[in-house]
Amino acid sequence: MNAKEIREKTLPELKEQLAKLKEELFNLRFQHAINQLDNPMRIGAVKKDIARVQTVIREKEIRDAANA
């Protein structure tokens, strides 16, 4: 997932995407704890995706507040 794809989404879509990513991160951490995780690098990738989505959400909130 790249920043361009994220910026094209609406605020409700971003919040839904954020919830899905957080759930995926939880599941990955759980799998890692019980040694069933195939690709541990996926945890870092999901964390970065979460950060990207949170950044875009914050940018949109600031922009909406400035326009109001």
Buried (B, 14 or more C-beta within 10 A) or exposed (E): EEEEEBEEBEEEEBEEBBEEBEEBBEEBEEBEEEEEBEEEEBBEEBEEBBEBBEEBBEEBEEEEEEEE
